[in-house]
Amino acid sequence: MNEPLPLAGLVVLDISSFIAAPAAAVALADYGADVIKIEPPGEGDPHRHNYKSANYPKGDRNFPWQLDGRLKRSIALDLKNENARPILEKLVQRADVMIANFPPRTRERLRLRWEDMEPINPRLVYCSLTGYGETGPDRDRPGFDVTAYFGRSGILDSARYEGGAPGLSLPAQGDRATAMTLVAAILLGLRQRDRTGKGCWVGTSLYANGVWANGTNAAGVAVGAKLLPRQPPDKPRNALTNLYRTKDDRWLQLLVVRDDRLWETLCAVIGRPDLASDPRFTDREERKARALDLVQELMPVFASRTYAEWESALSATGIPFGVIGRLVDVIDDEQAKHAGIFADTTNPEVPRTVNNPIRLGFATPRISGPPAAVGQHSEEILRELAYNEAEIAALKKSGALG
């Protein structure tokens, strides 16, 4: 574990805002990359202020920015100002990776496309994220995870119960999954560069990631399969792969997919051995055909004990089950500690945050401190690019540098 982190020495330009693309840059920074975040002077990345959003957990600490802004150096650069262009190009010349999520038309206007960057640094791995794709009629449509990842992909429609309205996703769920796709794309691009000596374009879209997440349903519909509406817990198609409310108002997920082997065991452990010999439920097909009868038998049984009692009863049986977890329980879950789900920080305001999900046998992520303020490293980075104090002062006066 004393060896350098696997991405040490890698220089990444994060020219992105909000969540999915910056979160990908965080994962690279966690494992040693020098991530330089280019953001507008003044307010910086709008995500810096998202902790005040009505849809976020209520608190006075900037926990989203610790999560998505950690371990980055910030340079405040107005990319619309021509005086900033030479700085950008010098940064691109030094970089191994550039991450951008401006819509294609904006990238064209600001000369931030792969085609613009390749002549500056032919070894650059250029990664772009869009809402709906790089080409096509909707390429310039603004895309967020709730609209592109969850909405258009069919996830929200597929997940709703029959006759009910679609629900809404929670903040940034699709963004975080998409961030890992970006990480994979970047690492593939670096592997390609290792093989050829040349840089390349890599990327993805929120839309593509949403359909990938919904891939089982999408693959079926693509070949003409019928997508069945989801049934609520009191009207399941299979009572043995269903949700049940417990005595303490928790929800237990029963997942007896091999009821040919476990049916009698289940009947015994829930204290209903009579169900094993009930002629309505003698075999798998009968149990499915009479799912509504079986669920009426099982609902009061599961409602008679707490989730903890059911966990104790079921744990040693081999019967698959789980609890519909609450985040307040996840925070102190012993298994979450073993899985490395949370990470301590040296930031007294946000002393704990969520770790990225990548685990390596040969390295652990860096511990993060407070995220950089807007432009905190502007002068430091410019000095690394050989700018002198007079030039830095002139850039600030021109408005190109914050």
C-alpha positions in Angstrom: 0.0 0.0 0.0 3.0 2.3 0.1 3.3 2.2 -3.7 2.2 5.3 -5.7 -1.5 5.3 -6.5 -2.3 3.9 -9.9 -3.2 7.2 -11.5 -0.4 9.2 -9.9 1.1 11.5 -12.5 -2.0 11.6 -14.6 -3.2 15.1 -15.4 -7.0 15.5 -15.9 -8.8 18.7 -17.0 -12.3 18.7 -15.6 -14.2 21.2 -17.8 -17.6 20.1 -16.7 -20.4 21.1 -14.3 -23.1 19.6 -12.1 -22.6 15.9 -11.3 -22.0 13.0 -13.7 -18.8 14.2 -15.4 -17.3 15.9 -12.2 -18.1 12.7 -10.3 -16.0 10.7 -12.8 -13.2 13.2 -12.3 -13.5 12.6 -8.5 -13.0 8.9 -8.9 -9.8 9.5 -10.9 -8.6 12.0 -8.3 -9.3 9.5 -5.5 -6.8 7.1 -7.1 -4.1 9.7 -7.6 -4.8 11.8 -10.7 -4.0 15.5 -10.6 -7.5 16.9 -11.5 -7.5 20.6 -12.5 -11.1 21.9 -12.5 -11.7 24.8 -14.9 -14.8 26.7 -13.8 -16.2 30.2 -14.4 -14.9 33.0 -12.2 -17.3 34.1 -9.5 -19.8 31.5 -8.6 -18.0 28.6 -10.2 -19.7 25.3 -11.0 -23.4 25.7 -10.1 -23.3 22.4 -8.3 -21.3 24.2 -5.6 -24.7 25.5 -4.4 -26.9 22.4 -4.9 -27.0 21.6 -1.2 -29.6 24.4 -0.9 -31.8 22.6 -3.5 -35.3 21.8 -2.4 -34.8 18.1 -3.5 -31.7 17.6 -1.4 -31.5 16.4 2.2 -31.9 19.5 4.5 -28.7 20.7 6.2 -26.3 23.7 6.4 -23.2 21.7 5.3 -22.1 21.5 1.7 -22.1 17.7 1.5 -22.7 17.5 -2.2 -19.6 19.5 -3.0 -17.4 17.4 -0.7 -18.7 14.4 -2.6 -18.2 15.8 -6.1 -15.5 18.5 -5.7 -13.0 16.8 -3.5 -9.3 16.4 -4.4 -9.4 18.8 -7.3 -7.4 22.0 -7.9 -9.6 24.9 -9.1 -8.7 27.5 -11.7 -11.3 30.2 -12.5 -11.1 30.7 -16.2 -13.6 32.5 -18.4 -13.5 30.3 -21.5 -15.6 32.9 -23.4 -12.8 35.4 -23.0 -10.1 35.1 -25.8 -7.4 36.0 -23.3 -8.2 32.7 -21.6 -7.6 30.7 -24.7 -3.8 30.5 -24.4 -4.1 29.3 -20.9 -6.5 26.6 -21.9 -4.3 25.4 -24.7 -1.2 25.2 -22.4 -3.3 23.2 -20.0 -4.4 20.9 -22.8 -0.8 20.4 -23.9 0.1 19.1 -20.4 -3.0 17.0 -19.9 -3.6 13.3 -20.3 -7.3 13.5 -20.1 -10.0 16.2 -20.7 -13.5 15.8 -19.5 -16.3 18.0 -20.9 -20.0 18.0 -20.7 -21.0 21.1 -22.6 -23.7 20.4 -25.3 -22.2 19.8 -28.7 -23.2 23.2 -30.1 -21.6 25.0 -27.1 -18.4 23.0 -27.6 -18.4 24.0 -31.2 -18.8 27.7 -30.3 -16.1 27.6 -27.7 -13.8 25.5 -29.8 -13.7 22.7 -27.2 -14.4 19.7 -29.4 -12.1 16.8 -29.8 -11.4 18.1 -33.3 -10.2 21.4 -31.7 -8.1 19.7 -29.0 -6.4 17.0 -31.0 -4.1 19.4 -32.9 -3.0 20.9 -29.6 -2.3 17.6 -27.9 -2.4 14.5 -30.2 -2.0 12.3 -27.1 -5.0 13.6 -25.3 -7.8 11.3 -24.2 -10.9 13.5 -24.7 -14.0 12.4 -22.9 -17.4 14.0 -23.5 -20.8 13.5 -21.9 -24.1 14.5 -23.4 -27.7 14.1 -22.4 -28.8 12.3 -25.5 -25.8 11.7 -27.8 -23.3 13.5 -29.9 -25.5 13.5 -33.0 -29.1 13.4 -33.9 -32.2 15.7 -33.6 -31.8 16.0 -29.8 -28.1 16.3 -29.5 -28.4 19.9 -28.2 -31.2 19.3 -25.8 -30.2 19.9 -22.2 -30.1 16.5 -20.4 -30.3 15.8 -16.7 -30.5 12.3 -15.2 -34.2 12.6 -14.3 -35.1 13.5 -17.9 -32.5 11.6 -20.0 -31.4 8.7 -17.8 -34.6 7.9 -16.0 -37.3 9.5 -18.0 -36.6 8.9 -21.7 -35.0 5.5 -21.1 -38.2 4.1 -19.9 -37.1 3.3 -16.4 -39.7 5.5 -14.6 -42.5 4.1 -16.8 -41.3 0.5 -16.4 -41.0 0.8 -12.6 -44.4 2.3 -11.9 -47.2 0.1 -10.6 -50.1 -0.7 -13.0 -52.5 2.2 -13.2 -50.2 4.5 -11.1 -48.3 7.6 -12.1 -44.6 7.3 -12.7 -42.4 8.3 -9.7 -39.5 10.6 -9.8 -35.9 9.5 -9.2 -33.9 10.8 -6.3 -31.1 13.4 -6.7 -28.2 12.3 -9.1 -28.8 8.6 -9.0 -28.3 8.3 -12.8 -25.5 10.7 -12.7 -23.5 8.5 -10.3 -24.0 5.4 -12.4 -23.0 7.3 -15.5 -19.9 8.6 -13.8 -18.6 5.1 -13.6 -19.2 4.6 -17.3 -17.1 7.7 -18.0 -14.3 6.3 -15.8 -14.3 3.1 -17.8 -14.3 4.9 -21.1 -11.4 7.1 -20.0 -9.4 4.0 -18.9 -10.1 2.3 -22.2 -9.0 5.5 -24.0 -5.7 5.5 -22.0 -5.2 1.8 -22.9 -5.7 2.7 -26.5 -3.1 5.5 -26.2 -0.7 3.0 -24.6 -1.1 0.7 -27.6 -1.0 3.4 -30.4 0.8 6.4 -28.9 -2.2 8.5 -30.1 -5.0 10.2 -28.2 -8.7 9.5 -28.9 -12.3 10.5 -28.2 -14.4 8.6 -25.7 -17.7 9.4 -24.3 -21.3 8.4 -23.4 -24.7 9.9 -22.8 -27.1 9.9 -19.9 -29.7 8.4 -22.3 -27.5 5.5 -23.3 -26.7 4.7 -19.6 -30.4 4.8 -18.7 -31.3 2.3 -21.4 -28.3 0.2 -20.4 -29.6 0.2 -16.8 -33.0 -0.8 -18.1 -31.3 -3.3 -20.4 -33.3 -6.4 -19.5 -36.6 -4.8 -20.4 -35.2 -2.9 -23.4 -33.5 -6.0 -24.9 -36.8 -7.9 -24.6 -38.9 -5.1 -26.2 -36.3 -4.8 -29.0 -37.2 -8.3 -30.2 -40.9 -7.9 -29.7 -41.4 -9.2 -26.2 -44.3 -7.8 -24.3 -43.5 -5.6 -21.3 -45.9 -6.5 -18.5 -47.1 -3.8 -16.1 -45.7 -4.1 -12.6 -48.1 -5.3 -9.9 -48.3 -3.8 -6.4 -47.4 -6.0 -3.4 -51.0 -7.0 -2.7 -51.5 -8.2 -6.3 -48.2 -9.9 -7.3 -47.6 -12.3 -10.2 -45.5 -14.4 -7.8 -46.1 -14.2 -4.1 -42.7 -15.7 -3.4 -40.8 -12.8 -5.0 -42.7 -10.0 -3.4 -42.6 -7.3 -0.7 -44.2 -7.8 2.7 -44.7 -5.3 5.4 -43.5 -6.4 8.9 -44.8 -5.6 12.3 -42.4 -2.7 12.8 -43.5 -1.1 9.5 -40.4 -2.2 7.5 -40.6 -3.9 4.2 -39.1 -7.4 3.6 -38.2 -8.4 0.1 -38.8 -12.2 -0.3 -36.9 -13.6 -3.3 -37.6 -17.4 -3.4 -36.7 -17.9 -7.0 -35.9 -21.6 -6.3 -39.2 -22.5 -4.6 -38.9 -26.0 -6.1 -36.2 -26.5 -3.4 -37.2 -24.1 -0.7 -40.9 -24.2 -0.5 -41.2 -26.6 2.4 -38.4 -24.9 4.2 -40.2 -21.5 3.9 -43.4 -23.0 5.1 -41.7 -24.4 8.2 -39.7 -21.3 9.1 -42.7 -19.0 8.9 -44.8 -21.4 11.1 -47.2 -22.4 8.4 -46.3 -26.1 7.6 -49.9 -26.6 6.5 -49.2 -24.5 3.4 -46.8 -27.1 2.1 -49.6 -29.7 1.8 -52.3 -27.2 0.8 -53.6 -28.5 -2.6 -53.7 -24.9 -3.9 -49.9 -24.6 -3.7 -48.6 -28.1 -4.3 -46.2 -27.2 -7.1 -44.5 -24.2 -8.7 -47.1 -23.6 -11.4 -49.9 -23.8 -8.9 -48.2 -21.3 -6.6 -47.9 -18.9 -9.4 -51.4 -19.4 -10.8 -52.8 -18.8 -7.3 -50.4 -16.0 -6.3 -53.3 -13.8 -5.1 -54.5 -16.6 -2.8 -50.9 -17.2 -1.5 -50.2 -13.6 -0.9 -53.3 -13.3 1.3 -51.9 -16.2 3.4 -48.4 -14.7 3.7 -49.2 -11.0 4.3 -50.6 -11.5 7.9 -47.7 -14.0 8.7 -45.0 -11.4 7.9 -47.0 -8.7 9.6 -46.9 -10.6 12.8 -43.2 -10.2 13.5 -40.6 -7.4 13.3 -38.0 -7.3 10.5 -35.3 -8.2 13.0 -37.2 -11.3 14.1 -37.6 -12.3 10.4 -34.0 -11.7 9.7 -33.0 -14.0 12.6 -35.5 -16.7 11.5 -34.5 -16.6 7.8 -30.8 -16.0 7.9 -29.7 -19.6 8.3 -32.2 -21.2 5.9 -30.7 -20.3 2.5 -33.9 -18.4 1.6 -33.0 -15.2 -0.2 -34.5 -12.1 1.4 -33.6 -8.5 2.2 -34.9 -5.4 3.8 -35.9 -2.3 1.9 -33.1 -0.3 3.6 -33.4 3.2 4.9 -30.4 5.6 4.5 -30.4 6.3 8.2 -29.6 2.6 8.7 -27.0 2.4 6.0 -24.9 5.1 7.7 -24.1 2.8 10.6 -24.4 -0.5 8.9 -21.5 -2.8 9.9 -21.5 -4.3 6.4 -21.2 -0.8 4.9 -18.0 -0.4 6.9 -16.6 -3.7 5.5 -17.6 -2.7 2.0 -15.8 0.6 2.3 -18.9 2.5 1.3 -18.1 5.6 3.4 -14.8 7.5 3.7 -13.6 9.8 6.4 -12.3 13.2 5.4 -10.1 15.9 7.0 -12.8 18.5 6.4 -14.3 19.4 9.8 -17.5 20.7 8.1 -18.1 17.4 6.2 -16.0 14.8 8.1 -17.5 11.8 6.3 -18.6 11.3 2.7 -19.4 8.5 0.2 -16.5 6.6 -1.3 -16.4 5.8 -5.0 -17.4 2.2 -5.6 -14.1 0.9 -7.1 -12.1 -1.4 -4.9 -8.5 -2.3 -5.7 -6.4 -5.0 -4.0 -3.2 -2.9 -4.4 -4.4 0.7 -3.5 -6.9 2.6 -1.4 -8.4 6.0 -2.4 -6.8 9.2 -1.0 -8.3 10.9 2.0 -9.9 14.2 1.0 -9.8 17.5 2.7 -12.0 20.5 2.1 -12.8 21.0 -1.6 -11.1 24.0 -3.3 -12.7 27.4 -3.4 -13.4 28.8 -6.9 -10.1 29.7 -8.4 -8.1 28.7 -5.3 -5.3 27.4 -7.4 -5.5 29.8 -10.3 -2.1 31.5 -9.6 -0.4 28.3 -8.6 -1.4 26.6 -11.9 -0.4 29.6 -14.0 3.0 29.6 -12.3 3.4 26.0 -13.3 2.7 27.1 -16.9 5.5 29.7 -16.6 3.3 32.8 -16.3 4.9 35.6 -14.3 3.3 37.9 -11.8 2.7 40.7 -14.3 1.1 38.4 -16.7 -1.2 36.9 -14.0 -2.2 40.4 -12.9 -3.0 41.3 -16.6 -5.2 38.2 -17.0 -7.1 39.1 -13.9 -7.6 42.6 -15.1 -8.9 41.4 -18.4 -11.5 39.2 -16.7 -10.1 36.0 -18.2 -8.8 34.8 -14.8 -10.7 34.7 -11.5 
